[in-house]
Amino acid sequence: NRVKPGSLFRLASISKLITAVAVMKLTEDKKLSLDDQVFGPEGIIRNPALNEVVDKRIYHITVRHLLAHSGGWTQRARDPAFNSLAIAEKVGDLPPATLDTYYKFIAKTRLSFSPGSRSYYSNMGYMFLGDVISTVAGEPYEDYIRKKILVPNGITDMHLGSSYRKDRFSNEVCYYEQAESEVIPEWNGSGVLVEKSNGGNPIELLGAAGGWVSSSVELARLLTFIDGEQDVRDILSGRSIEEMTDQTYARGPLGWRSVNGNGDWYRTGSMAGTSAMIKRQADGISWVFISNSSCWKGSGLSVDIERLMNRIIPNIKEWPDRDLFQYYPVQSFPLAQR
């Protein structure tokens, strides 16, 4: 199908920014503190698998540590989030793996560094944040975000997606991988070899770390609500937005991939069949790029995306004076159905 303004795309790791916004909203509502302990008898997540752990430092992990990728895990032996079959086998669970499987895994695994002492990108940490949000909010992760953050701000067609082509939303795009991409065992343990973008990558399991789908228009709308600009009411307070963009070592940024002192913030997303990037620029321009294809550069494609946008934007001599969020007729945005 031809892509339309309301077509949904997988956001991959841009999902982490959505998760971070939800955490900050809970802190503003006094339901959570960034310094709250996450695991163990006194933590937010009191999973029985974590009553006995081989590395007691797990009990020192805070919400902030998970947001800032400083919980203590690395990807030196492959990314656990994209290696769910091996994780299930390691702890003795039948696939497909669940969050309970991952709690058993971290209970039996030593941390690579002390929480908060450094940062190392962790999809798994953000998977746990989905459970943190659900536990504190008292309702499913997706329900809380849609009810408290998205729908009240006119973002009605952003959802958690699926691993399978057959389960796409009615207005969701197809995903295309590089030529000669490898097939891998289906994440549910069937033993069938499948494309990563169609049953290989565990989108449902990634959830808060990489499971969201959205149109470019609705993602751009969300970006305007968290950019700290004064012309549009932000979802979060200025203090929370400052907290998210604090780049102090091992403390942030939170949700964003990178920020700099000039006021440029960006968040990327990459997985088989998906390449995405959003950027808030210091000059007041924000932009969104989403593609339903991927390349061998993986996350490195973001450099090329930024170069492309840096060539396009200066050539726009006149910006429209109408609200483009209201420009397209309602029928251009059929709400997603499965």
N, C-alpha and C positions, 0 to 999 in steps of 0.2 A: 504494500500500500504506500501511496505517496505520503511523505511526512507533512503534517499540518501544524499550525501553531499549538494545538492541544495534544500533539502526539507525546506519549510518555517514553522516557529513556531511563535505563539504569543509571544511577548516579555514582555507583561504586563508593569510593571513600569520601565523596562529598557528603555522604550520609553521616559521617562523623561530626560535621558541623551542625547538622540538625540535632543530633544527640547532645552535643555540648550546649546548644541553646536550651534544650529541655532541662538539663541539669542546672543551668544558671537560673532558669525560671523557678525551679524548685527551691533554690537557695533564696531567691527574692521573696518567696512565699513562706520562708522560715521552716520549710519541711526538711531541709538538708543543709549541711555545711560542707564546703570543699575539703575540710580537714577531718571529716568523719571517716572512721575506720570502715573498710569495706567487708573484710572477711573475718570469720572466727566467731567465738561465743559472744563477743561484745560488738560485732560488726553488723552492717546492714544485711549482708547475705549470710544467713545462718544455716548453710547447707551442711547436713551431717557429714558429708565427705571431707569437710574442712575441719572437723573436730580434732583430727590428728594429722599433722603435716610434718614433712621431713625438714622443712626450712621455716623456722618460726618468724622469719622476716616477712612472710606473707601477711601476718597479722598487723604489720606496720603500714601496709598499703592503704592509702587514702583515696578519696574520690578525685582529688586534684592529681594524684600520681597517675591514675588511669587516664584522665583527660590529657595530661601532658606527656603520655608515652614514657613515663618514668616508674612503672610498676616493678620492673626488675627482670622482664623477659626480653629475649632477643630472638632473631630469626636465623641464627647461625646454623641450626640443624633443620632448616626449612620453616616456613611460616605455619605455625600450628593451625591457624584458622583455615588455611587452604589444604590441610593435610588431615582431614577429619577421620579418614579410614584408618590411618596409622595410629591416631590418638585413641580411637575406640579399641583397636587391637591391643594397644599398650596397657589400657586399664581393664581390659576384659569385658568390654561392652559390645553387644551386637550393633552393627550400624543400622540406621544412620545415627551419627553422634548427636548428642544433645548438650545443652549447657551443663547438665549434671555430669556428663562425660568429661567435660573440660574442668569442672571442679575437682573430680577425681584425679585428673592429670596434674593440675598445679599442686595438689596436695602431695603428690608423689615425686615432684620435681624440684630441685634446688633452683633458686633464683640466680641469674647471671650477675646481678649487681644489687646493692641495697636500694630499696625504694627511695626515690627522690635524689639519688646521688648523680644520676645522669639520665639521658633520654635515649630510647631506642624504639623505633616505630613498632607499634603493637596493635594489630587488628584484634587479637584476642582480648586485650584490655578493654576495648570499646564494646565487644560482645558482652562483657560483664556489666558494662555501664547500662545496657538495655535492661538487665535484671535489676540493677540498682534503681533505675527510674520506676520500673513496674512495682517494686517492693515499696518504695517510699510513697508513690502516688496511690497505691492500692487498686490499680487497674492495669490492664495490659499496656505495654510500652507504646504500641502504635495508637491505641485509643487515647492515651493521655496526650500525646503530641498533637494528634488531629483535633482533639477537643479543646485543648488549652492554648495551642500555639498557631496551628495552621488555619482551621476553619474560621475562628473569630477574626482573622485578618484576611479573609477572602481567598485563602488558598485551599481549594476544595478537592483538587484532583492530584494529590500527592499521597503515595501509599507504599507499603512494603511489597516488594515484588516476589517473583518465583524463579526457581532454577530452570524451569522447563518452558520450552517454546509453546507447548500446548496449553499452558496455564497463564499465558500472557493476558493482560487486560485487553479489552476490545480496541482501545486506541493506543496500544503499546507497539513500538517498532519491533522488527526482527533484528537480530544481532549477527554480525558477520566477522569472522576471524580472518587472520592472515592465511594466505595460500599455504598449503602443506602444514597447517597447524597440527600438533599431535593430538590424538584422542587419549582420554584417560578413563580409569574406572569410574562408573557412576557413583556419586557421593552417597547414595542410599545403600550401597553394598551389594547391588544386584550382580556385580561382576561384569556387566556389559560395558564395553568401551564406548564412550560418548564424547561429543564436543564439550570443551570446557564451558562454553556459553549455553549449552543445552543439556543440563543435568550433571555436568562435571564439577562446577563450582557451587558450593552450598549457600546459595543466596539466602534461603530461609534461616540458616544457622548464623550467617554473618549479621543479619538484622541491623542492629544499631551501628555496626562497623561498616556496612556496605550494602545494605539490602533495599534502600529506598529507590522508587521510580518517580519521575516528575517530568513535566514539560519544561522547556526552556523558559517559557513565559512565567510559569508559577515559581520556578527556581529564582528567576530574576526578581519577582515580587518579594520572595523571602529575603533576598539579599538587601533590598531597600529597607527592610525592617530591622536589620542588624548592622548597618553600615556606619552608625554613629552620626549621620547627617541630621541636621535640625529641621530640614524641610519636610520630612515624613516622620510620623510618630513611630518610634522604634518599639519592638516587642519587649526589649530589655532596657533597664536603666543604663545611663551613661557609665555608672560605676561597674556594672556587669560587663559591658562591652569593653571597657578598659581592662578588666580582669582577663577577658578572653584574648586580648591582643598584647598582654604583657609577655615579652619575650625573654624574661629573666631565665637564666639557664636552669633547666630541669623543672621549671614552674609553668612554662607555657611556650608558645601560645596554646590556647585551649580550643580545640575544634578546628581552627585554621591550620593550614599546613605550614605557612610561614608568614611573618610580618616583618616590616623593616621600619626604621626610625623615620622614614619619609612619609609614612601613612599609607603605604601600599600593603594590602593583605590579599592572600590568595589561598585557594583550596583546590586540590586536584583530585581526580578519581580515575582509576585505571583497572580494568580486568579484561579478560578475553571477551571481545565484542563490544567493549565500551571504552571511550576516551572522553574525559570531561574536565573542565576547569572553570572556576569562577574567580573574578578578581574585583576587588574594590580599590580604586586608584585614588591617590591623594588629590588629584585634580578634579574630583567630583564625579568622574565617569566610572561606572561599574559595568561589567559585562559577563556574559555566560556563554560557554562553548560546550556543546554536548554532541557526541557522535556515536552512532550505533555500529562502529567498527573499531578495530584495534590494529596496532602495528608492532613490529619487533622491538621498537624502542620502549614499549611499555610506558611507565610513568615518565620516562625521559621525553616523551612527545610533548609534554607541557612547555618545554623550551620553544619548540617550533610553533605551538599554538600562540604563545605570547608574542613571538616575533611577527606572526601573521596579524594579530590584532593591533600591534604597534604600527603596522603599515596601513591597516584599514582606517583606524580611527582618525588620524590626522587628515585624511582625505575627505572626511565628512564635513562639508562646509556649512551645512544648515541642518539643524535638528528640528524635528516636528514639534509643534507647539501643543499638540493634543496628547491626552493621556493614553499611551499605547496599551496599558493594561485594560483599558475599556474600549479599545479600538475594534477588536475583532468581534463579529456577531456571536451571540451565545451559542448558536448552532455549530460554530467552529470548534467548540470545546465540549464534545460529548463526554459526560462523566464516565470514568472507567467502569467496566463490568467484566466479570469473568464467566 
